[in-house]
Amino acid sequence: MTSTAQPTGSEGRKAHPEHLGHVIFITAAAAMGGFLFGYDSSVINGAVEAIRSRYDIGSALLAQVIAIALIGCAIGAATAGRIADRIGRIRVMQIASVLFTVSAVGSALPFALWDLAFWRIIGGFAIGMASVIGPAYIAEVSPSAYRGRLGSFQQAAIVVGIAVSQLVNWGILNLADGDQRGKIAGLEAWQWMLGVMVVPAVLYGLLSFAIPESPRYLISVGKVSRAKEVLAEVEGHSVNLDTRVTEIQDAMRREHKSSFKDLLGSRMGFLPIVWVGIGLSVFQQLVGINVAFYYSSALWQSVGIDPSASFFYSFTTSIINIIGTVIAMLFVDKIGRRPLALIGSAGMAISLALEAWAFSAKTAAGTLPPTEGTVALIAAHVFVLFFALSWGVVVWVFLGEMFPNKIRAAALGVAACAQWIANWAITASFPSLSDWNLSGTYVIYAVFALLSIPFVLKFVKETKGKALEEMG
């Protein structure tokens, strides 16, 4: 299939797609993996105290059950790219859908604690796959003029998934009369919370059958005619399809397959730019953001707030997360990455310090005085807002732009791995740290937020408005 119109190359790709609505549908379907990423990551929030009670376990073991999914995340993220290159992007989405579904059913019907942990790992593997394949697929099917906006669907889907999981948890808790272990149709409320994910997981799988394979993958396996059909679908029939195929083939031939060896420097192990990427990834997690999404219900209950209200506050925090993400998407290209990161660091440091002050007033009965309780709730929401409008989005933008072309893929992999490790460290340590000293735990997070300011000022360079070829 060839085009009869004249525009070619980048000129043609700037043309308004004839079926932009169809392109948006394809992107939204692929971003459903991001929705499940967010949903599965945070749905455990509603089950933490119920799991502790049902299996009569201490904080250290509970933390491992919660954090163990991150092991699966790391494995899934590390392998998804290679699997996708062998069997295609759509097949990887379908595999992830099956894993999400199996994990949801297994997590809802565990017969032992180790069994629950196993299903958590399976769900983590699906999260890791979805975190890689969604952005890659969207970038490969998006017309260049719309790639940035369509690419943002993935992050938007993640924060919406987090919010929906908290809303569902809150609704289920109310059906169970505020008892996380209350029975609904023979199952405890927390089991329903984990099991409901079957619905979006199956929907993700069904949608994957309704969208086309990536033209880049099709060309790589010799299915050029089908690739032209897909390009016509997403870029319009006005584009010279033969030229587009040639451009993709040339780009694939020029690509340098970066390896771990390319990242090594002479004295410090990694190249300095790789260390900066690792630093960004680690600071993003060490401020304790995932405590807000994995443990917030348990946290609020630990300071005397009743379960129903604690679940509602988890939901409102998720809405703030969405608002902050939208703000970041609006301003990241206007005021730059570094200014947003610095604004976020300052806001997070102040709000975390206020939380630490409020939690220091925790009484022997395990409650907060009214003033401190109000400050803690407001500060928690402000913290999530400043994170979402800055580090939540900016770090991923930096990591996609800051590395030289030669090492971009390998450096991104190392930085992402560092992020999963830091995520695991915070998630696994919080229950024990909070048992030791809840206020002191938030002081630690506030210190990391404060330290991120000189790190950004000294080591991180602005990437706004620069071509990728200028990086390094």
Solvent accessible surface area in square Angstrom, and as a share of the most:
residue,aa,sasa,rsa
1,M,104,0.46
2,T,82,0.48
3,S,24,0.16
4,T,136,0.79
5,A,37,0.28
6,Q,152,0.67
7,P,43,0.27
8,T,57,0.33
9,G,10,0.10
10,S,61,0.40
11,E,124,0.55
12,G,0,0.00
13,R,43,0.16
14,K,144,0.61
15,A,35,0.27
16,H,122,0.55
17,P,3,0.02
18,E,86,0.39
19,H,87,0.39
20,L,42,0.21
21,G,53,0.51
22,H,65,0.29
23,V,0,0.00
24,I,72,0.37
25,F,85,0.35
26,I,0,0.00
27,T,0,0.00
28,A,47,0.36
29,A,4,0.03
30,A,0,0.00
31,A,5,0.04
32,M,29,0.13
33,G,1,0.01
34,G,0,0.00
35,F,30,0.12
36,L,0,0.00
37,F,37,0.15
38,G,1,0.01
39,Y,3,0.01
40,D,10,0.05
41,S,21,0.13
42,S,0,0.00
43,V,3,0.02
44,I,0,0.00
45,N,1,0.01
46,G,0,0.00
47,A,0,0.00
48,V,1,0.01
49,E,46,0.21
50,A,2,0.01
51,I,0,0.00
52,R,72,0.26
53,S,64,0.42
54,R,80,0.29
55,Y,45,0.17
56,D,131,0.68
57,I,23,0.12
58,G,46,0.44
59,S,12,0.08
60,A,64,0.50
61,L,89,0.44
62,L,0,0.00
63,A,0,0.00
64,Q,79,0.35
65,V,6,0.04
66,I,1,0.01
67,A,0,0.00
68,I,39,0.20
69,A,7,0.05
70,L,9,0.05
71,I,84,0.43
72,G,0,0.00
73,C,2,0.01
74,A,35,0.27
75,I,83,0.42
76,G,0,0.00
77,A,22,0.17
78,A,78,0.60
79,T,49,0.28
80,A,0,0.00
81,G,33,0.31
82,R,191,0.70
83,I,52,0.27
84,A,3,0.02
85,D,82,0.43
86,R,199,0.73
87,I,74,0.37
88,G,0,0.00
89,R,18,0.06
90,I,13,0.07
91,R,127,0.46
92,V,0,0.00
93,M,1,0.00
94,Q,24,0.11
95,I,67,0.34
96,A,0,0.00
97,S,7,0.04
98,V,90,0.52
99,L,36,0.18
100,F,0,0.00
101,T,32,0.18
102,V,61,0.35
103,S,4,0.02
104,A,2,0.02
105,V,70,0.40
106,G,9,0.08
107,S,8,0.05
108,A,7,0.05
109,L,98,0.49
110,P,7,0.04
111,F,153,0.64
112,A,26,0.20
113,L,31,0.15
114,W,166,0.58
115,D,4,0.02
116,L,0,0.00
117,A,14,0.11
118,F,92,0.38
119,W,58,0.20
120,R,17,0.06
121,I,49,0.25
122,I,35,0.18
123,G,1,0.01
124,G,0,0.00
125,F,48,0.20
126,A,0,0.00
127,I,4,0.02
128,G,0,0.00
129,M,1,0.00
130,A,0,0.00
131,S,26,0.17
132,V,47,0.27
133,I,2,0.01
134,G,0,0.00
135,P,58,0.36
136,A,38,0.30
137,Y,0,0.00
138,I,0,0.00
139,A,44,0.34
140,E,43,0.19
141,V,2,0.01
142,S,2,0.01
143,P,1,0.01
144,S,42,0.27
145,A,42,0.33
146,Y,35,0.13
147,R,97,0.35
148,G,64,0.62
149,R,161,0.59
150,L,7,0.03
151,G,33,0.32
152,S,25,0.16
153,F,60,0.25
154,Q,12,0.05
155,Q,43,0.19
156,A,34,0.26
157,A,16,0.12
158,I,26,0.13
159,V,5,0.03
160,V,59,0.34
161,G,0,0.00
162,I,14,0.07
163,A,5,0.04
164,V,49,0.28
165,S,0,0.00
166,Q,4,0.02
167,L,77,0.38
168,V,38,0.22
169,N,1,0.00
170,W,73,0.26
171,G,30,0.29
172,I,15,0.08
173,L,0,0.00
174,N,67,0.35
175,L,131,0.65
176,A,7,0.06
177,D,136,0.71
178,G,21,0.21
179,D,72,0.37
180,Q,14,0.06
181,R,85,0.31
182,G,12,0.12
183,K,137,0.58
184,I,38,0.19
185,A,94,0.73
186,G,59,0.57
187,L,49,0.24
188,E,13,0.06
189,A,0,0.00
190,W,0,0.00
191,Q,12,0.05
192,W,85,0.30
193,M,0,0.00
194,L,7,0.04
195,G,14,0.14
196,V,43,0.25
197,M,3,0.01
198,V,43,0.24
199,V,105,0.60
200,P,15,0.09
201,A,0,0.00
202,V,65,0.38
203,L,80,0.40
204,Y,1,0.01
205,G,10,0.09
206,L,114,0.57
207,L,39,0.19
208,S,2,0.01
209,F,151,0.63
210,A,58,0.45
211,I,12,0.06
212,P,9,0.06
213,E,27,0.12
214,S,0,0.00
215,P,1,0.01
216,R,58,0.21
217,Y,26,0.10
218,L,8,0.04
219,I,13,0.07
220,S,60,0.39
221,V,67,0.38
222,G,55,0.53
223,K,117,0.49
224,V,47,0.27
225,S,77,0.50
226,R,90,0.33
227,A,0,0.00
228,K,27,0.11
229,E,73,0.33
230,V,0,0.00
231,L,2,0.01
232,A,2,0.02
233,E,48,0.22
234,V,1,0.01
235,E,9,0.04
236,G,1,0.01
237,H,94,0.42
238,S,32,0.21
239,V,0,0.00
240,N,38,0.19
241,L,2,0.01
242,D,61,0.31
243,T,43,0.25
244,R,22,0.08
245,V,8,0.05
246,T,68,0.39
247,E,53,0.24
248,I,19,0.10
249,Q,57,0.25
250,D,46,0.24
251,A,33,0.26
252,M,54,0.24
253,R,171,0.62
254,R,180,0.66
255,E,78,0.35
256,H,96,0.43
257,K,161,0.68
258,S,23,0.15
259,S,53,0.34
260,F,118,0.49
261,K,159,0.67
262,D,39,0.20
263,L,0,0.00
264,L,84,0.42
265,G,28,0.27
266,S,117,0.76
267,R,226,0.82
268,M,112,0.50
269,G,41,0.39
270,F,34,0.14
271,L,53,0.26
272,P,80,0.50
273,I,43,0.22
274,V,1,0.01
275,W,110,0.39
276,V,16,0.09
277,G,0,0.00
278,I,23,0.12
279,G,14,0.13
280,L,1,0.01
281,S,0,0.00
282,V,40,0.23
283,F,31,0.13
284,Q,6,0.03
285,Q,13,0.06
286,L,32,0.16
287,V,2,0.01
288,G,3,0.03
289,I,4,0.02
290,N,20,0.10
291,V,2,0.01
292,A,17,0.13
293,F,15,0.06
294,Y,13,0.05
295,Y,3,0.01
296,S,6,0.04
297,S,1,0.01
298,A,13,0.10
299,L,10,0.05
300,W,5,0.02
301,Q,41,0.18
302,S,51,0.33
303,V,4,0.03
304,G,46,0.44
305,I,38,0.19
306,D,80,0.41
307,P,45,0.29
308,S,34,0.22
309,A,28,0.21
310,S,0,0.00
311,F,2,0.01
312,F,77,0.32
313,Y,58,0.22
314,S,3,0.02
315,F,38,0.16
316,T,34,0.20
317,T,6,0.04
318,S,0,0.00
319,I,65,0.33
320,I,42,0.21
321,N,7,0.04
322,I,41,0.21
323,I,80,0.41
324,G,0,0.00
325,T,3,0.02
326,V,71,0.41
327,I,54,0.27
328,A,0,0.00
329,M,68,0.30
330,L,103,0.51
331,F,85,0.36
332,V,12,0.07
333,D,94,0.49
334,K,140,0.59
335,I,74,0.38
336,G,1,0.01
337,R,13,0.05
338,R,58,0.21
339,P,50,0.31
340,L,6,0.03
341,A,1,0.00
342,L,42,0.21
343,I,83,0.42
344,G,0,0.00
345,S,0,0.00
346,A,42,0.32
347,G,8,0.08
348,M,1,0.00
349,A,9,0.07
350,I,113,0.57
351,S,3,0.02
352,L,1,0.00
353,A,51,0.40
354,L,81,0.41
355,E,3,0.01
356,A,5,0.04
357,W,127,0.44
358,A,0,0.00
359,F,4,0.02
360,S,73,0.47
361,A,31,0.24
362,K,81,0.34
363,T,58,0.34
364,A,120,0.93
365,A,89,0.69
366,G,17,0.17
367,T,55,0.32
368,L,25,0.12
369,P,45,0.29
370,P,119,0.75
371,T,90,0.52
372,E,29,0.13
373,G,16,0.15
374,T,74,0.43
375,V,37,0.21
376,A,0,0.00
377,L,33,0.17
378,I,105,0.53
379,A,3,0.03
380,A,12,0.09
381,H,33,0.15
382,V,50,0.29
383,F,7,0.03
384,V,1,0.00
385,L,47,0.23
386,F,52,0.22
387,F,17,0.07
388,A,2,0.02
389,L,17,0.09
390,S,0,0.00
391,W,3,0.01
392,G,8,0.07
393,V,15,0.09
394,V,1,0.00
395,V,0,0.00
396,W,114,0.40
397,V,35,0.20
398,F,0,0.00
399,L,0,0.00
400,G,30,0.29
401,E,34,0.15
402,M,12,0.05
403,F,0,0.00
404,P,34,0.21
405,N,77,0.40
406,K,117,0.50
407,I,8,0.04
408,R,39,0.14
409,A,75,0.58
410,A,19,0.15
411,A,0,0.00
412,L,52,0.26
413,G,42,0.40
414,V,29,0.17
415,A,1,0.01
416,A,23,0.18
417,C,64,0.38
418,A,14,0.11
419,Q,16,0.07
420,W,33,0.11
421,I,105,0.53
422,A,7,0.05
423,N,11,0.06
424,W,101,0.35
425,A,39,0.30
426,I,13,0.06
427,T,1,0.00
428,A,11,0.08
429,S,39,0.25
430,F,9,0.04
431,P,6,0.04
432,S,49,0.31
433,L,48,0.24
434,S,28,0.18
435,D,101,0.52
436,W,166,0.58
437,N,67,0.34
438,L,12,0.06
439,S,18,0.12
440,G,16,0.15
441,T,0,0.00
442,Y,11,0.04
443,V,74,0.42
444,I,64,0.33
445,Y,2,0.01
446,A,12,0.09
447,V,72,0.41
448,F,57,0.24
449,A,0,0.00
450,L,107,0.53
451,L,87,0.43
452,S,1,0.00
453,I,42,0.21
454,P,71,0.44
455,F,30,0.12
456,V,0,0.00
457,L,102,0.51
458,K,154,0.65
459,F,102,0.43
460,V,6,0.03
461,K,158,0.67
462,E,48,0.22
463,T,5,0.03
464,K,81,0.34
465,G,83,0.79
466,K,95,0.40
467,A,49,0.38
468,L,74,0.37
469,E,131,0.59
470,E,111,0.50
471,M,22,0.10
472,G,81,0.78
